[in-house]
């Protein structure tokens, strides 16, 4: 014990707790810490199943990932009923090892339908973050929709069956993704379109399609599910 020469390698603050049936875990810096320390960052959200959704017992996991322009992992947070500890443990190791979001997209993790998906939550978070950093997708956040300007329009690409009085965003134009190509003339090209779906995937597809047709677009990261969480009143 005495006389050795070991270097302290800092603490990431990896932690987990249980709130009734929900596990909440994190590693690295959170958004308040990043803002307080004036560290530049981008954030992305993903909502996906704890294992293959067609196998019984899958539960949603919500994951939030922070990274700067170089893709280094600054921190992550996750919540869900199952598999949260595994994902944050992977991200804590990745952060300690100096991996980037590009590495996360290519990680080979154990897969079988009862335990995970072919593209794990961690892989998906890396892919979404890489898309943003590489310029393949421009994103917006709930605060942007809450502070809409006269030069912006909200476009909801969900299907009409998904809309209810409590799940709609006021003022949004609803053009379901399957009908988008046939209804492009309903969208203004002189304004920025903020598109969203339920969790972000269809919004990403809509983003790609609209950009190809010359529109200025951003996709809501995490979709309506994130918007609903951010604007929840308790």
Residue pairs with C-beta under 8 A, 6 or more apart in sequence:
9 96
12 27
12 28
12 92
12 95
12 96
13 26
13 27
13 28
14 25
14 26
14 27
14 28
14 88
14 89
14 92
15 25
15 26
15 27
16 23
16 24
16 25
16 26
16 84
16 85
16 88
17 23
17 24
17 25
18 24
21 81
22 79
22 80
22 81
23 79
23 80
23 81
23 82
23 84
23 85
24 77
24 78
24 79
24 84
25 77
25 78
25 79
25 84
25 85
25 87
25 88
26 75
26 76
26 77
26 78
26 88
27 75
27 76
27 88
27 91
27 92
27 95
28 66
28 73
28 74
28 75
28 76
28 91
28 92
28 95
29 37
29 39
29 66
29 74
29 75
30 66
30 75
30 77
31 41
31 43
31 66
33 75
34 41
34 66
34 74
34 75
39 68
39 74
40 68
40 69
41 66
41 67
41 68
41 74
42 66
42 67
42 68
42 69
42 129
42 132
42 133
43 64
43 65
43 66
43 141
43 221
44 64
44 65
44 125
44 128
44 129
44 132
44 139
44 221
44 222
45 62
45 63
45 64
45 65
45 200
45 221
45 222
45 226
46 62
46 63
46 65
46 121
46 124
46 125
46 128
46 199
46 200
46 222
47 60
47 61
47 62
47 63
47 199
47 200
47 222
47 223
47 225
47 226
48 60
48 61
48 63
48 117
48 121
48 124
48 199
49 58
49 59
49 60
49 61
49 117
50 58
50 59
50 60
50 61
50 80
50 81
50 82
50 83
50 116
50 121
51 57
51 58
51 82
51 83
51 113
51 114
51 115
51 116
51 117
52 58
52 113
52 114
52 116
52 117
52 118
53 117
54 113
55 113
55 114
57 82
57 114
58 82
59 80
59 81
59 82
59 83
60 80
60 81
61 78
61 79
61 80
61 82
61 83
61 84
61 87
61 121
62 78
62 79
62 80
62 222
62 225
62 226
62 229
63 76
63 77
63 78
63 87
63 121
63 122
63 125
64 76
64 77
64 78
65 73
65 75
65 76
65 91
65 101
65 125
65 129
66 73
66 74
66 75
66 76
67 73
67 74
67 100
67 101
67 129
67 133
68 74
69 133
70 100
71 100
71 101
71 102
71 129
71 130
71 133
72 98
72 100
73 91
73 94
73 95
73 99
73 100
73 101
73 104
74 95
75 95
76 88
76 91
76 95
76 125
78 84
78 87
78 88
78 121
83 116
83 121
87 120
87 121
87 122
90 107
90 109
90 122
91 104
91 122
94 103
94 104
94 107
94 122
101 125
101 126
101 129
101 130
101 133
102 126
102 130
103 126
104 122
104 123
104 125
104 126
104 127
104 129
105 123
105 126
105 127
105 130
106 123
106 126
107 120
107 122
107 123
107 126
109 116
109 120
109 122
109 123
110 116
111 117
111 118
111 120
119 127
128 137
128 200
128 221
130 136
131 137
131 204
132 138
132 139
137 204
137 207
137 208
137 219
138 207
138 217
138 218
138 219
139 218
139 219
139 220
139 221
140 194
140 218
140 219
140 220
140 221
141 220
141 221
141 226
141 230
142 220
142 226
142 227
142 230
142 231
143 230
144 152
144 194
144 218
144 220
145 154
145 169
145 194
145 196
145 220
145 227
146 231
148 154
148 171
148 194
151 191
151 192
152 191
152 192
152 193
152 194
153 173
153 187
153 188
153 191
153 192
153 193
153 194
154 169
154 171
154 172
154 173
154 193
154 194
154 195
154 196
155 172
155 173
155 174
155 175
155 187
155 193
155 194
155 195
155 196
155 206
156 163
156 168
156 169
156 172
156 173
156 174
156 175
156 195
156 196
156 197
156 224
157 175
157 176
157 177
157 180
157 195
157 196
157 197
157 202
157 203
157 206
158 174
158 176
158 177
158 196
158 197
158 198
158 202
158 224
159 176
159 178
160 174
160 176
162 198
163 174
167 224
167 228
168 174
169 196
169 224
169 227
172 196
173 186
173 187
175 183
175 186
175 187
177 197
177 202
177 205
177 206
180 206
180 209
180 210
181 209
184 210
184 213
187 193
187 210
187 215
189 214
189 215
189 216
191 216
192 216
192 217
192 218
193 210
193 215
193 216
193 217
193 218
194 217
194 218
194 220
195 203
195 206
195 207
195 210
195 217
195 218
195 219
195 220
196 203
196 219
196 220
196 223
196 224
196 227
197 203
197 206
197 223
197 224
198 223
198 224
198 225
199 222
199 223
199 224
199 225
200 219
200 220
200 221
200 222
200 223
200 226
201 223
202 223
203 219
203 220
203 223
204 219
206 217
206 219
207 217
207 218
207 219
210 217
211 217
220 226
220 227
